[in-house]
Amino acid sequence: MTTQHTDTAAATAAAVAHLRAHDAEHFAQLDEFLRIESVSADPGRNDEVRRAAWWIADELERIGVERATIHETGAHPIVTAEWMHAGDGAPTVLVYCHYDVQPTDPIDEWVRPPFEPRHEDERVYARGAGDDKGQLFMHLKAVEAWMRTAGRLPVNLRFFFEGDEEVGSEPVEQFIAGHADLLRADVCVVSDGDTFDDDGTPAIGYGLRGIAYWEVRVHGPRQDVHSGQYGGGVDNPANVLVRMLASLTDERGRVTVPGFYDAVRDLTDDERAAYAALPFDEATWRDETGVAAAMDGESEHSLLERLSARPTFDINGIWGGYTGEGAKTIIPAWAAAKISTRLVPNQDYREIEQSMKAHLASIAPPTVRVDARIIHGGAPAITPLDHPGIGPASRALEAGFGKAPLFQRSGGSVPVVAALDSRLGLKTLMVGFANPTGNFHAPNEWMSLRNIRDGMVSLVHLWAELGAMRGSDLRGD
């Protein structure tokens, strides 16, 4: 072992020891961060979203990161910062996470209020614990561990933290196009995903689905009318909406919109073999989700493939008419739904958005008026498994978790990944630490303390692993 390797190993060990020594302090700080109610979808909490941005910027400056800046956007702020003193030829890594969180509905299903962190059974329960404030926080603490022990980082780091991911990342593409100088790097690391299981098996994500999201509203009479007096003459908007939505998929769950599957890239034999090799147990999956059985779906694809490598359609919410106690016999004036499709390579979400709008207009009966409003969209993304950063990331995760990582495609969407690739040619290592059953977007969201600890250790090792490379190696020059 060379002196340089010995020094790096010693510095890495010192940073890990720092994490262990400050464990209680770190969890107290995490609770402070989680108490900020940064719900990006709620205009009434805009000040809280901004407070979260300032909390991050202040923390970056406190741990020694430079140029921490809050950028105004058309929506919520973006936070950038950098530390660029690793030396000539050292890699530059862009770290991305988001600090906004999902709404907390249904609030009555939370054991404790969602912004009062609860530590129980070696877990922290709070909105944002896993998605994604807990993971953002882990990056801050891993950097702090290096700075407090070695006084420097082994790589150049740039930071890109947004507050609109949960509402579609609308400002992101414009920001990337206008601020390439702040984001340019040799590789991006995104922590907005999960481990393979809840037993400490880490994972590297190499694919993300895209998304397209709409609100559909069906209008009928100018106001609610009596169902006995007008039933059989006035077409009920709720009935029409339900019929329209039901027609958007067939009995196998395939989307019926013309052209929807035209650009879908089939799985290769190697990809199918990789899926088949994953230790997935359907019975365990059913128990975790609480369903009696998996939907039939596309028979030519396994359940695991359908969960992350095939397009989907879902009604995310539906409402209209009377929903209170007792009976109220009306034909509602309108009914509405929020719907989404998850997309796969090479589907273009912009084309899907327009195709869905046109199809909804074409199937609407003349008795009603239908409005379909596009809310947000994002492109799918793939990082090749032979990317030069995969090996260092694998070794770092094994050092942190004591197990070699598995490779998986995520069923979720992170719009910034595709945007960085298309705008800057920047590939992404998707290294997530949340628990896969951690109730993201649902009541009682949680993350295990073990994953937080092991994840921070993995990040300390990741910077050491990447620091042993040159930037040109990561770019494949």
N, C-alpha and C positions, 0 to 999 in steps of 0.2 A: 504494500500500500504506500502511495506517495505521500509526501508531507502535506500536499494540498488536499488530498482525500482525507487524510487524518484530521486536518484542521476543519474541514467541512463536516466530517462526522462528529467531531467534538462540539462544533458550534450548533449542529442540529440537536445533539443530545442536551446541550445547555438550554436551547429554546424549548424543548419538550419538558425539561425539568421546571422551567419557569411556568409553563401551563399548569403542571401538576401542583406547584406551590401556591398558585393563585386561583385555585378551582372555586372556592366559595365566593371570592370577590367577583369572579367572572359571572357566576350565576346570578348574583345580586345585580350586576350591571345589565345582564340580559333581561331580567324582570323589569328594570327601569325602561328599557327600550320597548318591551312588549306592552307596557302600560299606555303607550302613545296610540291613540285610536285612529290609525292612518288608513281609513277606509276610503279608497279613491273614488268609489262609485257614489258616495254620499256627499253632495255639495255642502251639507251642514257640518261636515268634518274637514273641510278644506284647510282650515287653520291647523288641525291636528296632523294632516299629511305634511304640511310645511314644517311643523315642529319636528317631525321625524327626520326630514331632510337636514335641518339645522343640527339635530342631535348627531347625525352621522358626520357632518362636516366638522363639528367641534371635536368629535372623537378622533377623526383622521388627523387633525392638527395636533391633538394631545399626544398621540403615539409617534409623531415625528414624520408623518407624510406631508408632502408639500403641495401648494397650490390647490388646496381644497376650495372648490368653487360651487356655488349654487346658481344654476342657470334657469332662468325663467323660460317657460314654454307656453303654448296655448292651453295647457292643462296644468299638471302638477310639476314641481321642479325636478330637474336632473342634477345629480351631484357628481362631480368629477374631481380627481386628485391624482397625484403621481409621486413616485420616488424613483429617480433616474440616475443613480450613482453607482451602478454595479460594474461599470467599466466597459471599455471598448469591446465590442463583439458579444457582450452578454445579451441573453434574450430579453426582449420586452414582452411582458404578459399583460393583457387586458383582463381585469376581473369584473364580471358583471353579476349583479343581483338586483332584486327589486325590494323596495321597502313599503310598498302599499300592500294592503290586505283585503280579503273578501268581506262583504257584509256578513253580519253575524246571525241573520235570520236562519231558523226560528229560534229566537232568543230564549224561549221557555224550555228548550231542550238542553241548555248549558247547565252543568252542575254548579258552576260558579260563574259570575259575570265574565265575559270573554276577554276583558282587558284587565282582569285581576289574576295574574299568573298563579297557578296552583301546582305545587310540587308534590307528587304522590306516586308511589310504586316506581321510583326511579324514572319518572317522566315529568316534563313540564307541560302543563295544559294552558293554552292561551291562543287567541287568534293571532296568527303569524308565527307561532312557535316553529313550525316546519316550513311554511310557505309564506314569506321567504325570509322574514326578519331574523329568525334563528340562524339561518345559514349565512346571511350577510354578516351577522355579528361574529360568527366563527372566523370569517376572513379577517376581521379587524383584530381579533385576539391572536391569530397566528402571526400577523405582521408585528403586532406589539411584542410578542415573544422574541422574535428575531431582533427587533430594535432595542429591547431592554437588555439583551444578553450580548449579542455581537456588535450592536451599534449600527448595523447595516443589514441590508438584504442581499442574498446571493443573486437575485435577478432584478431587473427593472420592472416596476409594477405601475400600471395605470388602473384607475378605478372608474367605473361607470355604473352608477346606481340610479334607477328610475322609480318614479312614483305612479306610473300609469299601466303597469303590466297587467293588472287584474281587470282593466277596462279596455284592453286591446293595444296598448303601447302606441297610440296614435302619434304622439310627437317624436317617436324614436327615429323613424327613417329621415325625417327632415333634420333632426339634430345630427345624425350620423353624416349626412351629406354636407352639413355646414360646419362640422367640427372634427374633420378627419385628423387634424393635427393633435387633438387631445386624445384620440382613440387609436391611433396607428400603433400596431404591435405585430409580433411574430406569431402569436397564437392567443386565443381568448379562452379563459376558464369561466364556465358558468356553473354556479351552484344554485339550481332551482329545480331539483329533482330528488330522487330517493335512492336508498340502497335497494338491493335485490329483495331482501326479506327483513323481517324484524329480529332475526337472529344474528345480526352483525355481519352479513355477507355484503361487502361493498359492490358497487356496480359502476361501470362507465357507460354512459348513454352515447350511442352513435347515431341516433336518429330521433327526430321530433315530428309529430304531425302538425300540419297547419290548421287554420280555423277560419270559418266564415260564420258570421252571427247576424241575425236579423230580428226585428220586431214586426210582427204581422198583426194588423188591426182590421177587423171586418165591421163595417158600418151598415146599419139597417134603418129602422125608423128614427125620426129626429129625437125621440125620447123613448124611455121604457113605456111599453103599452100592455094592456090587460090581455093575458094569454087566452082567456075565454072569449073575449070580444073580437080579438084580431087573429087568434090562432087558426091556421089553415089558409090565411090570406097574406099575412106578413111573414116573409122568410126570416127565420130566427138566426141572427148573426152567430150565436154560439153553436147552433146546429151546423151552419155552413162552415164555420171555422174547423170544427171537429172533423167534418167530412173531408175538407181540403187537406188538413194535416195528415189524416189517415191515408190519403192517397199518395203521399210523398214517399212512402216505402212500400215494398211488397212483403209477402209472407216470410221472406228470408231476411228482411231488414235492409235490402238493397234499395238505394235511392232511385226513384223513378224519374227524376228530372232528366230530360233529354240531354245527352252529351256528358252527363256527370262523370262517367268512368272512362271517357275517351283517352285521357292523358295518363291514367293510372299506370304506374310502372309495376310490372309483376315482380314478385320476389324471385331472386336467383336461386339455383340449387344450393349454393353455399349459404345463403341467408336462411333458407328453409332448414338446412342442416343445423345452423346455429340456433334457431328457435327450438328445434327438436332436442338439442343437447341441454337446454336449460332445465333445471330441476323444478318443474312446475307441477303442483298437485291440485287438480281441479276441486277435489273434495274440500281441501283446506281453503281454497279460494272462495268456495260457496259459503263455508262457515264464517269466514271473515266478513263477507259482504252481507250475509243474512238472507240470501236468496235461495229458493228451493231448487232451482236448476238454472244453468246458463241458457240464454236464448239460443235458438237453433242457428241462426245466422247463416253465413255462406258455408255450405257443407264442404267445399273444396279447400277451406282454410281452417286450421286449428283454432281453438279458443284463444290461445296465446297470440297467434298471428292476428286474429281479429281485434285483440285488445290494443295493438299498437301499430300494425302494418297495413290496416285496411281502413277505408273511409267509413264514416258513421253519420247518422242523422239522429238528433235528439230534440225533443221538446223540453226546454229548460224551465218553462213556467207558462201557465195558462190561467186566464181570469176573465171575468165579466159577469154581469147579471147580479143576482142576489145570492149571497153566501152567508148570511147571518142565521141566527137561531130561528127555528120554525119554518113556516112556508110563506112565500110571497110569489104569487102566480103571475109572472110577467114574461114578456118577450123583451130581452134587453136591447137597448139601442146599439150596443156594440159589444164585441168580444175581442180579446187580444191574446197573443202568445209570443214568447221569445223562443226562437229555434236556432240551432247551430249544427254545423257539419264539421267534423274533423277530417282533415285532408292529408293526403300522402304524396310523396314525389310521383309524378311531376305535375300535379294539379295546381293551377293558378287560381288563387283565391279570388282575384278580381273578376276572372271569367265566371267562376262559380257564383259569386254574388249577383252578377247581372243575369245569369241563367236562371237562378232561383226566382228573382223578381219577375222576370218575363214569364216563367212557368206559373207562378201564383196568379198573375194577371190573366193568363190564358184559361185557367180552370175555374175562375170565379164566375158564379152565375150572374145574370144581369139584374137579379133582385137585390144585390148588395153592392157596396163599394169597398174595395180592398186596397189598403195601403201597406206596402212592405218597405220598411226603412232599414238600411244597412247600418249596423252599429259598429262593428269592427271586423278586421280580418288580419290574417298573418300567414306567411308561407311556410311550408314544411322545410326541413333541413336534414342533411346527412353529412357526417364526418367519416371519411374512409377509415377502416380499421387498421390500415397500414400507415396512418399518419404518424410522423416521428414523435409526436408527443404522447402517443398511447402507451409506449413502454415505460417512460418516466412516471406517468400517472398511475399505471398499474403497480409499479414498485412502491410508490408513495402510499397508495391505499392499502397494500399488503402490510407495509410497515405500521400503519395506523390501526388497522382492524385485525391484523394477525391472520388474514385470509386473502387469497388472491381474488381480485374482482371478477365478476361476470360481466358480459357485454349484452346490453339490451337496447331496444328502441323504445322510446317513451310514447305512450298514447296521448300525452299532453302537448301543449303548444307553448313555445317561448319565442314570440315574433322577432325579437332582437337577433337571434342566432342567424336566421336567414337574411336579415337586413345587413348584418355585418359582413356576411359572405358576399352578397350581391354588390354592396357598395364599396367595401374595402378589400375584398378577396381574403377575408380573415376566417380561418377555420376555428372551430370551437371544440374544446374538451369539456364534455358535460359530466361534471363530477358532483353528484348530489348526495346529501347526507340525511335527508328526512326519512322517516319511517313510512313504508308503503301503505300501512293501514292507519296512518296518523290523522285521519279525518280532515284532510285539506278541504276547504270550501264547505265544511259541515260543522255542526256543533261539537264542542269538546275536542278541538284540534290539539294534537300533542306531538311531542318529539322526545325520544328517549335521551336521558342524560348521557348514556353510553355513546350514542351516536354523536352527540355534541363533542364529548371529550375525544373520541377516536377520530372524528372528523377534523378537529383542530390539529391533532398530531399529524394526520395525513397531509394537511396543508403545509405544515412546517416542513415535512419531508418533500412535498411537491416542489417547493421553492428551491430546496437543495438539489433535487434531481434535475430540474430544468436549468438551474444555475451551472450545472456541469456541462451544459451544451452551449453551442453558439446560436445566435439568432438565425443565421443562415441555415443551420441544421433543421430548425423547426419550420422554416419556410420551405424547405426542400430545394434550396438554390443549388 
